Amino acid sequence: KMMSSFAAVQALHTALLLPSLLAIAASEVSAFSPTANIRENQKLSTRMQSSPAPLVDVAAVDTNDAHKQRKDRPLLRRFGRGINERIQNSKEGHNRFGLVDPFTSDETIPCLDLQCCAGGGGISSDYENSSRGAIRNAYTADVGEGGGVHGRSSGSGCAIIRLRGEDAASIRGLTNFADRFFEGVDDDESKSSKDIKDVGVFRIANNVHAGFDKDVNGEGKMQVLYTKLIPGKEEDPLMLPLEVGDLVGAQSLRHAHMGMRTLFDVGSQITSAVLGMDSVSASKLFDDCTLGEDCERQSHDSMTPDKADEIADTVSNSYQRLIRYLKPQQAGATAENDAAFWPHADSTFLTLIPMSEIPGLEVWCPSSQNAESFDLSQRGEWVRPMRPLDDESKTGTDDSEEDCAYVFALAGEFLQLLSDGQVPTCIHRVIPPRPYGPAAFGFASEEPYKQRVSAPLFMRPRRGEGATLNVSSDLMTMPIGSEPDVTMPNQRTKGLYFEEGLLEECDEMRVWDYMDCIAVPNN
């Protein structure tokens, strides 16, 4: 599955990097800049707090008629501006932890039960999946004055997914992989540690990057492993950079792939339920790291400099990231000043994040009653998703049927778009834990600082020409809360973020091309 020798790995990187270097020399633009890669993919830069540019992903697409796309899709451009405006407004909001009557996770963020393992191995017979209607309700914004599944909020676009048995074990395997990776990075005596640090962030082809950034933007706030996955037919996907496998070992890498498969399954179930899609449409549009029709994975021998574009075409548009949040430099810094990720939205269908034992993720929960308040700080609250209070199942490390794992599932821009405004894009940020302050009598705390590690998976549309939306056949829109019925005619209900004519403007268009319209600066 992986190249066994370091020489072979280096040969692959040479093959991938050479065309990139030539392109860079021609354009006089450094595609290896961590900042450029971050802005393109994941909006890690904290500089964006003061930037007037849109905070949504500026992800260029490989179309030759980009100008025509911008000109002919005014509603898509307005859609992008609307999300950006909500992101900007959320910055004026506050979290109110510990204050009187704040929004809470239990009140505003629904919890769903899902099952992914075939045959239900290791799962209690009393365990039931949430229905498609319940999934749809959990993500649909409340149009009224609150009191629904989101409490006093109209809905954040975030739900907590509870998994058990083998599914939970696979998620733990993924988080253990993340921990093992950073433990390996810290082993300065290891050759594999040196190799991964030497990789840097490299460009495979236009807008396709991978690698390891040991200090994002030189700000001392986080380290990020950017992976790319090349799907296989029967075998596990090939993970780039290949040095990751050398660092963590084959078994840990295998566990990571099992966890990613579970997350892709969860993402497909949620997105299909919310959009009313059947399996054919879902397979056509969702990039779940499987080969699309008429696709073949590149063999190692074929990864030569003259085939960089072919290699890029086989890389999954969905991707995994490993992020370690470093110790904040100032113990007394405010949440706003100490954010590692500033408020942003993801250009995905869903972003799936295994719950870390160390909190940090916060989601924006708009207020149902004060959504139009002139005081922006009253329009909503930042809420930290937490394990449900009424859940008595343990979080142990074995695979007993009481054991469970949690995943945060955050709606991305594509879910809001294709739900015709019924589902809000989840605006979120990350506030890493602060260092312990002085203990009693002024002595410093002896508690060691624990760095937060996160392993988000970003589920995006396929890039292929076949991933073209047909509104009438792919989206079976239905009344809120109803179960999908293939015999019922299309019925559309106006969501809280409904835009007249927007979905029709997207019809018969490759889904990934929407990004070219949504993310045009100053449009």
Secondary structure, 3 states (H helix, E strand, C coil): CCCCCHHHHHHHHHHHHHHHHHHHHHHCCCCCCHHHHHHHHCCCCHHHHHCCCCCCCCCCCCCCCHHHHHHHCHHHHHHHHHHHHHHHHHCCCEECCCCCCCCCHHHHCCEEECCCCHHHCCCCCCCCCCCHHHHHHHHCCCCCCCCECCECECCCCEEEEEEEHHHHHHHHHHHHHHHHHHHHHHCCCCHHHHHHHHHCEEEEECCEEEEEECCHHHCCCEEEEECEEECCCCCCCEEECCHHHHHHCHHHHHHHHHHHHHHHHHHHHHHHHHHCCCHHHHHHHECCCCCCCCCCCCCHHHCCHHHHHHHHHHCCCCEEEEEEECCCCCCCCCCCCCCCEEEECCCCCEEEEECCCCCCEEEEEEECCCCCCCCHHHCEEEECCCCCCCCCCCCCCCCCCCCEEEEEEEECHHHHHHCCCCCCCCCEEECCCCCCCECHHHCECCCCCCCEEECCEEECECCCCCCECCHHHHCCCCCCCCCCCCCCCCCCCCCCCCCCCHHHHHCCCEHHHHHHHHCCCCC
